[in-house]
Amino acid sequence: MQTTFGTGQPGKENTDLAFTDALTGLGNHRRFFDKVDRLISDRADDPAPFTVGILDLDGFKPINDLFGHKAGDDILIQVAMRLRASMDNYSTVCRIGADEFAFLYPMVFSEEQAAETSRMLIEILSAPYDVGERTARLSASVGCSLFYSGDETTEILINKAETALYHAKRSGRGRVVVYTREMEEAAKRVTRIEQALRRAVSAGEVEPHFQPIVDLNSRRTIGFETLARWTDRDLGVVPPSVFIPIAEERGIIGPLSQLVLRKATEAARSWPKELFLSFNLSPSQLVDQNTGLHILAILDRTGFDPRRLEIEITETGLMNDPASAQKIVEDLRRVGIRVSLDDFGTGQSSLGRLREFHFDKLKIDRAFVSSILDDRPSEHIIRAILAMCEGLGMDVVAEGIEDEAQADRLVQFGCAGGQGYLFGKPADADATLGYLRDSYRGALHAKAI
């Protein structure tokens, strides 16, 4: 005999479970799609506007890692309770992803009203959350789209809201973005670049360029930083500031990085042995435990000495998953690869990271160097960084040096290494080899004199 509860109708109970998020009790993605489908159908004859929104919690993963998954679940339950309490009798909120919620506002008819209502939700979620004896704070980002035409489907509306959310997340925490036609064009362009980049990586068409790093006292070149450059047959020159973030967001950064590192180490094999090669790792590579294996496999394949390679990582890259990043750093240093902290002073990591990660080198961000001549705070910050690195036994390179006065001031402060347009712009492998031949020919000539 089968026992049932509530309605006494097993079929209805099973249907309710299939449409319900088990953790929060809210509807799930199936419930949300069903609600929007029904509203579109109801307004088929008179397509009055309504609003669909997607809300994503900012920085939930680090909080989850810090407090534990049980606390993370408790926070999600509290978020769900606040969102449910904020809905009027016409509106719906559902949980459609790990830390993603969707809402339907049948009576919100304009972009201005959608943005205002979404900002209210963000404000509601910004109050502290109880996590045992501690509290945690969260922010949220929201993307909205409005239904205007009977031609629009639920899938189209949600895709537009996700595009708006993507723009909200890129512009910072706690933002609201309502979908516009310009976003659609931008999204299409990103997709075109993504597809072209996938083809270019597969065909080996992204090239390494090299920028000199010098000893500031002697102006002698001591190494080169590798920078990815891409010219597409249809798109033309695509700046790295455009294609690198797309590669990162669309999961292409691993194959792209491996291609550029392979080409760079093949080129650098013919350089004088005392020169090092510096190479950047992206934040997503620092959470992939196969990163170290990929690097070592490339070095083995190209015959490049690991002791001549420096890996650059950013403070932001460390923050995503410090434990994973630390293991990758340790694995690389174990085989003789040096590790450098790039863009120092502009990220969010604490000074304690310098002790935990045992960096070999620190690179002072160009933002401080560019204002060193006329901004006293920048001067004091650079002096403090140099003193700290001396105490920690770390090498230092100042980035973004563009004129002699900046270089002279850095030498005066005791900075040993420099990089920037003053010493050379990024150049391809052939031009770099020519640069080295000229440099070493000049050095030999000077010795003969």
N, C-alpha and C positions, 0 to 999 in steps of 0.2 A: 504494500500500500504506500502511495506517495503522499507525503505531508507537505502542505504549502502554507505560506503565511501571507499576511497583508491582503492582497486582492483575492487570494484563492485561485488565481489564474497563472499557472506555471509559465505559459507562453508570454504573458505580459511582463512577468517578473524577469524572465530571461532577456526580454527586449530592453527593459529598463537598465539592467546590468550592462548590456552591450553598449548603451548610450551614456554610461556614467563613469566618471573618473574615480577609481577605487580609493585614492588617497584623500582627495578633497571633498568628494561628494558632488562636485559640480558636474555638468555635462562634459562629455569628451568631444573630440574633433568630429565624430559621427553626429552627435547631437547638434553641434554648431552648424555643420553643413546642412543638416535636415531643417533647422530653423530658418536659415537664410534661403534655402530652396523654397520653403513654404511661403515666405514673405514675398519673394520675387513672383511666385505664382499668384498670390493674392492681389498683387499690384500690376498684373499683366495688362489689364484694360486701362488702368490709370497709374502710370509709373511715377508715383510721388517719390521724392528722394528719401533715402535712409542711409545710415552710417554703419560701416563695418570697421572694426579696429583690432589690431594685434598689439599686445603689451608684452614686453620682454624685460625680465628683471636684470638690472645691470650688476655685474660682478657677483652673481650668485655662486658660481663655481668656487672662487677663493673662500667665500664664507662657508660653503659646504665642506671644503677641505679643512678649514680652520676649526669649525665646531663639530664636524662629524655629520654623517648622513641622517642620523636620527634627528638631530637639531635642524638639519636642512629640511627634512619632511615637516617638522613642526612649523618652520617658517612658512613653507608653502601652504600649509593648512590655514595659518593666520592670514596670509595674503588672500586666499580664497574667501575667507570669512569677511574680510574688509571689502573686497570687490562685490561680493553678493549683497552686502548691506548697502552698497552705494547705488545699486540698480533700482530704477523705478518699476512700476507694475508692468510696463511694456517691454522692458529691456532684458537682455540675457547675457550672462558671462559663462564661459566654458574654459576648461584647461585643455590646451591642444598640444602641449609639449612639456618637456621637463620643467622649464621655468618660463613657459610662454602661455599666455591667456588670450582668448579672443572675446570680443564683446560685440553685441548687436544692438543698435539704438534705432528702433523704427521711427521715433519721433524727432530725431536730430536731422534737420533738413539742409544745413549749410556748412561750408568748410569752417567758418568762424566758430559756429556752435560746436562742431566736432572737435576742434582744437581746444576750446575752452573746457569742454566736458572731459577730454583726455587729460588736460593739465590738472583737473580736480582729482582724477584717479591717481596720478603721480603723487600729488600732495598727500592723499590719504595713505598711500603706501610708504611715505617717507618717515612716518613716526616709528619709534624704536620697536623692535620685536623681542619678546621674552624668550631667552634660550637658557633654560635652567636658572642658574643664579646670575647669568650674564644677560646683556642685551646686544642686539645687532641692529645695524641700520642698512637700508637698501634704497636704491633709486630704481627708476624704471624708464624705459623708452617706449614710445607708442608710434605706430604707423596707422593711418586711417585712409579709407577710400569711401567715396559716396556713390550710391546707385542712382543713376539718372535715366537710364534707357532700358527698355525691355530686351535689348540685344545682349545685355550683360548677364553673365552666368555667375553662380556662386564662386566657381574656380577663378574666374577673371577678377572678381572683386577682392578675393583673398590674395591673389597674386599681386594686385595693385597695393593692397595694404602691406604686404611683405616688402615690396619695393620701397614704400614710404618708410617702413621700419628700418630697412637697411640704411637709408639716408639719415634717419634719426640717430642710429647707433654711430655712424661715421662722424657725425657732427658733435658728439659728446654725450655725456650721461644726462638723464632726466629731460630728454627732448621729445617734442611732439612734431611730427611731420604729416601733413595731409597730401595725398597723392595728387600730382599735377601731370599734364601732358609732357612737360619738359623732362620730368623724371622718366617717363616711358622712353623718350628718345635717348636719355642718358643710359638707361638700362640696356637698350638695344645696342648702343655703342660699346658698352662693357662686354656684352655677349659677343659682338663681332671681334673685339680685341682678344677675348678669351679663346675663341675658336682659332683665330690666326696664330695666337701664341702657342696653342697646343700643337698646331701643325709645324710651327717654327722649331719648337723644342724637339719634336719627333724627327725633323729633318736636319737638326744640328745647326740651325741658322742664327742662334744667339751667340754673340762673340764676347770674349773678355777684353776689356781695355785696362790699362795699367797706369796708375798715377804715382810719381816718385814720392818716397819718404826719405828725408835727408837728415844728416847730422847738422844741427843748426850752427855749430861753431865752425866746422870745416866746409859746410855746404856739400859734402860728399854724399852721394846717393847710397843708402843702406838697405833699401827694400822698395817694394811696390805694393799698393793696394789694388786688388782686383775689383773691377766694376763691370756689371753686365750692360751690354749695349745691343739694341735690336733695331734693324731696319727691315720693314716688311715690304714685299713687292707691291702690295695694294695700299697699305696704310701709310707707307713712308717711314720716316724716323719716328719711333714711339719712345718717349722719354721713360727712363726707369721709374720716375715718380708716378707714372701711369701704370706701366705693366707689372711692376713688382707687387704693389698692393693687390692687383687682380690675381696674379699668380698665387699670392698668399691666401686670398679668400676663396679661390676656386680649386685649391688643392694641386696646383701645378708647380709649386715652389721647390718641392723635392727633386723632381726630374730636371727642372731648370738649373738648380744649384749644382747638381751633379755634372750636367753638361758643361757649365762654365768652369767648374773646378778642374775637370779633366782637360779642357782646352788650355786653361791657365797653367797647369803644372807641366803640360807638354811643352808649352812655350818657354817656361822658366827653367827647364832642364839645361838649356844652352847658355843661361846667364852665368856670370862669375859666381862661384860657390858661396862667397860670403854674403850674397844678397838673399834676403828673405822674401817670401810671398805672403801677403796678408789677404784673408778671404772672410767675407761676412756670412754668418748664419742667421736665418730669419727666426722669429719667435716660435713658429710652428715646428721648426726643426729641433728646437730645444725641448719639445715634449715627445719626440719620436726617438725611442731608444735604439733604433737602427741607424741613426745619424752617424755615430762614430764608426760603425762597421762600413757604411757607404764611403766615408772619407778614407778610411784605411785601404779599402779595396781599390779606390781610384789611385791612391799613392803607389800601391803595389803594382798596379797596371801600368802606370806612367813612369815608374822608377824614380819618383821624386822623394828626396830625403825628408822624412817627417820633421826633422829638426830645423828645416828651412821654412816650415809652414807656420803661420800665425793665424789663429781663428779669432775673428772679432764678433762679439755678441753685445747686445744693448741691454741697458737696465730694464727696459720694458719687456724684453725677451725673458729675463730672469723671473719676472713677477708672475707669469702665467702658471708655471709649475716649478718652483725653486728646487724641489728634490730631484726632479728629472733633469733639470739643467745642471745641477751639481754633479750628478753621476756622469753625464756626457762630458763635462769639463774635466773631471778626474780621469776618465777613460782616455781622453785626448792627451792630457799632460803626461800620462803614464808612458806613452810611446815617444815622448819628446816634442810633441806639438805645443807651441806656446799659445796662451789664451789672453786676449786683450779685451778690456771693457770699453766699448765704443760710446761716443756721445755722452760722456760723463757730465752729470750736473743737470741734465734735462729730463731724466726719467723719474721713477717713483721709488726706487729701491733705497734701502737704508744703508748707512755707512757700514753697518755690520756685515753686509754682503761681501765687502772687500776682504774681510777676515775669513769668512766662511768659504769663499770660492778660490782663494789663492791665485789671483790674477798675476800674470807676468808683466802686463803693461796696461796703462790707462791712457785713453785719448780724450783730450780736453775739447769739448764741443766748440764748433766754430762760432756759436752765438757769443761766447765770452771773448774769443780772439778778435772778432770783428769790432768790438767796442773797447778793446784794451787801451787805446790811446786817449780816449775822451770820457771814460766812465770809471770812476773810482771803485765802485762796487765790483765791477768785472776784474779790475786789477787785483783787488784784495782776494777775490775768489780764486783767481789763478795762482796767486802766491800761496794761498792755503792748500790748494790741491798739490802743488809742487812740494811743499813741506811735508804733507801727509804721505805722498808717494816715496819721498826719500826715507821717511821713517819705516815704511812698509817694504822697502827694497824693491819697488816697482819702477820700470821704465815709464817715460812719459812722452807722448807725441801731441803737439798742438795742431789742430786741424784748421783749415780755412785761412791760411796765411796768404795775403794778397799783396802786401807791399813791404819794402825793406824796413820801414819804421816799426811795423808789428814784429818782424823777425828780430830786430835789434832789442826791442823791449823784452821779448821772451828770453833771449840770451842773457840779458841783464838780470832777469829773475831766476836764471839757472835752469831753463827748460832745454833739454838735450835734443829732442827730436821735433821735426816739423813737416807739415804737408800742406799743400795749397797751390793755387795758380802761380804764385811767385816762383815756384820751383818746377812747375810743369803741369799741363792739363792731361787728363786721361788720354792715352793713345793706344792704338791697336798693337798686336804682337810685333809686326814688322817694324813699325815706327819706333817702338820701345827698344828693339834690338839695335836699330840704327843710333838711337840716343845713347845706348850703352857703349857702342863702339866709339862714338865721338868722345864720350866722357873718359873712357879708359885710354884712348889715344892721347887725349889732352893731358891726362895724369902722367903717362909714360914720357911725354914730351917735356913736361915740367921737371920730372926727375932727371932727365938727360941734361937739362940746362943747369 
